[in-house]
Amino acid sequence: MRVVQVVLSILSCLFVVAAVAVGSFLQNLIAVLAMMLCAVICGCAMFIVRRFANEKADEEARKNKPDFMNPPREENGDDTQEQ
């Protein structure tokens, strides 16, 4: 997931640079708006992937973390202590 985040953020930066270049040299407003829209889409996709990865990591951390308030019951079926 980390590789996808890096690729999407690099693509977003490249679209911004391309939009600046097209805007300054060609002065084509439609192309600039299209490239900026692509940059925004790549940026949003990067944050969505990041959020999904964080939720997945949090879920895994919760599974491995012991719950001290509700300890697991013993499987023998008899909860009484024998003396």
Rosetta constraint file for C-alpha pairs under 8 A:
AtomPair CA 1 CA 5 HARMONIC 6.44 0.50
AtomPair CA 1 CA 49 HARMONIC 7.23 0.50
AtomPair CA 1 CA 50 HARMONIC 7.76 0.50
AtomPair CA 1 CA 53 HARMONIC 6.70 0.50
AtomPair CA 2 CA 6 HARMONIC 6.37 0.50
AtomPair CA 3 CA 7 HARMONIC 6.16 0.50
AtomPair CA 4 CA 8 HARMONIC 6.08 0.50
AtomPair CA 4 CA 46 HARMONIC 7.56 0.50
AtomPair CA 4 CA 49 HARMONIC 7.69 0.50
AtomPair CA 5 CA 9 HARMONIC 6.19 0.50
AtomPair CA 5 CA 46 HARMONIC 5.21 0.50
AtomPair CA 5 CA 47 HARMONIC 7.88 0.50
AtomPair CA 5 CA 49 HARMONIC 6.70 0.50
AtomPair CA 5 CA 50 HARMONIC 6.74 0.50
AtomPair CA 6 CA 10 HARMONIC 6.14 0.50
AtomPair CA 7 CA 11 HARMONIC 6.11 0.50
AtomPair CA 8 CA 12 HARMONIC 6.12 0.50
AtomPair CA 8 CA 42 HARMONIC 5.57 0.50
AtomPair CA 8 CA 43 HARMONIC 6.74 0.50
AtomPair CA 8 CA 45 HARMONIC 7.21 0.50
AtomPair CA 8 CA 46 HARMONIC 5.55 0.50
AtomPair CA 9 CA 13 HARMONIC 6.27 0.50
AtomPair CA 9 CA 42 HARMONIC 6.89 0.50
AtomPair CA 9 CA 43 HARMONIC 6.20 0.50
AtomPair CA 9 CA 46 HARMONIC 6.44 0.50
AtomPair CA 10 CA 14 HARMONIC 6.13 0.50
AtomPair CA 11 CA 15 HARMONIC 6.15 0.50
AtomPair CA 11 CA 39 HARMONIC 7.23 0.50
AtomPair CA 11 CA 42 HARMONIC 6.73 0.50
AtomPair CA 12 CA 16 HARMONIC 6.40 0.50
AtomPair CA 12 CA 38 HARMONIC 7.27 0.50
AtomPair CA 12 CA 39 HARMONIC 4.32 0.50
AtomPair CA 12 CA 40 HARMONIC 7.02 0.50
AtomPair CA 12 CA 41 HARMONIC 7.97 0.50
AtomPair CA 12 CA 42 HARMONIC 5.30 0.50
AtomPair CA 12 CA 43 HARMONIC 5.82 0.50
AtomPair CA 13 CA 17 HARMONIC 6.26 0.50
AtomPair CA 13 CA 39 HARMONIC 6.99 0.50
AtomPair CA 14 CA 18 HARMONIC 6.03 0.50
AtomPair CA 14 CA 39 HARMONIC 7.91 0.50
AtomPair CA 15 CA 19 HARMONIC 6.02 0.50
AtomPair CA 15 CA 35 HARMONIC 5.57 0.50
AtomPair CA 15 CA 36 HARMONIC 6.60 0.50
AtomPair CA 15 CA 38 HARMONIC 6.69 0.50
AtomPair CA 15 CA 39 HARMONIC 5.24 0.50
AtomPair CA 16 CA 20 HARMONIC 6.27 0.50
AtomPair CA 16 CA 35 HARMONIC 6.87 0.50
AtomPair CA 16 CA 36 HARMONIC 6.11 0.50
AtomPair CA 16 CA 39 HARMONIC 6.10 0.50
AtomPair CA 17 CA 21 HARMONIC 6.23 0.50
AtomPair CA 18 CA 22 HARMONIC 6.02 0.50
AtomPair CA 18 CA 35 HARMONIC 7.17 0.50
AtomPair CA 19 CA 23 HARMONIC 5.87 0.50
AtomPair CA 19 CA 31 HARMONIC 7.33 0.50
AtomPair CA 19 CA 32 HARMONIC 4.80 0.50
AtomPair CA 19 CA 33 HARMONIC 7.68 0.50
AtomPair CA 19 CA 35 HARMONIC 5.46 0.50
AtomPair CA 19 CA 36 HARMONIC 6.35 0.50
AtomPair CA 20 CA 24 HARMONIC 6.04 0.50
AtomPair CA 20 CA 32 HARMONIC 7.33 0.50
AtomPair CA 21 CA 25 HARMONIC 5.96 0.50
AtomPair CA 21 CA 26 HARMONIC 7.83 0.50
AtomPair CA 22 CA 26 HARMONIC 5.17 0.50
AtomPair CA 22 CA 27 HARMONIC 6.33 0.50
AtomPair CA 22 CA 28 HARMONIC 6.74 0.50
AtomPair CA 22 CA 31 HARMONIC 7.19 0.50
AtomPair CA 22 CA 32 HARMONIC 6.39 0.50
AtomPair CA 23 CA 27 HARMONIC 4.52 0.50
AtomPair CA 23 CA 28 HARMONIC 5.95 0.50
AtomPair CA 23 CA 29 HARMONIC 6.79 0.50
AtomPair CA 23 CA 31 HARMONIC 7.90 0.50
AtomPair CA 23 CA 32 HARMONIC 5.82 0.50
AtomPair CA 28 CA 32 HARMONIC 6.39 0.50
AtomPair CA 29 CA 33 HARMONIC 6.14 0.50
AtomPair CA 30 CA 34 HARMONIC 6.15 0.50
AtomPair CA 31 CA 35 HARMONIC 6.15 0.50
AtomPair CA 32 CA 36 HARMONIC 6.11 0.50
AtomPair CA 33 CA 37 HARMONIC 6.06 0.50
AtomPair CA 34 CA 38 HARMONIC 6.26 0.50
AtomPair CA 35 CA 39 HARMONIC 6.19 0.50
AtomPair CA 36 CA 40 HARMONIC 6.23 0.50
AtomPair CA 37 CA 41 HARMONIC 6.17 0.50
AtomPair CA 38 CA 42 HARMONIC 6.12 0.50
AtomPair CA 39 CA 43 HARMONIC 6.11 0.50
AtomPair CA 40 CA 44 HARMONIC 6.09 0.50
AtomPair CA 41 CA 45 HARMONIC 6.08 0.50
AtomPair CA 42 CA 46 HARMONIC 6.14 0.50
AtomPair CA 43 CA 47 HARMONIC 6.44 0.50
AtomPair CA 44 CA 48 HARMONIC 6.21 0.50
AtomPair CA 45 CA 49 HARMONIC 6.16 0.50
AtomPair CA 46 CA 50 HARMONIC 6.10 0.50
AtomPair CA 47 CA 51 HARMONIC 6.03 0.50
AtomPair CA 48 CA 52 HARMONIC 6.17 0.50
AtomPair CA 49 CA 53 HARMONIC 6.13 0.50
AtomPair CA 50 CA 54 HARMONIC 6.15 0.50
AtomPair CA 51 CA 55 HARMONIC 6.14 0.50
AtomPair CA 52 CA 56 HARMONIC 6.19 0.50
AtomPair CA 53 CA 57 HARMONIC 6.17 0.50
AtomPair CA 54 CA 58 HARMONIC 6.05 0.50
AtomPair CA 55 CA 59 HARMONIC 6.12 0.50
AtomPair CA 56 CA 60 HARMONIC 6.32 0.50
AtomPair CA 57 CA 61 HARMONIC 6.16 0.50
AtomPair CA 58 CA 62 HARMONIC 6.15 0.50
AtomPair CA 59 CA 63 HARMONIC 6.37 0.50
AtomPair CA 60 CA 64 HARMONIC 6.51 0.50
AtomPair CA 61 CA 65 HARMONIC 6.12 0.50
AtomPair CA 66 CA 71 HARMONIC 7.83 0.50
AtomPair CA 67 CA 71 HARMONIC 6.01 0.50
AtomPair CA 74 CA 79 HARMONIC 7.40 0.50
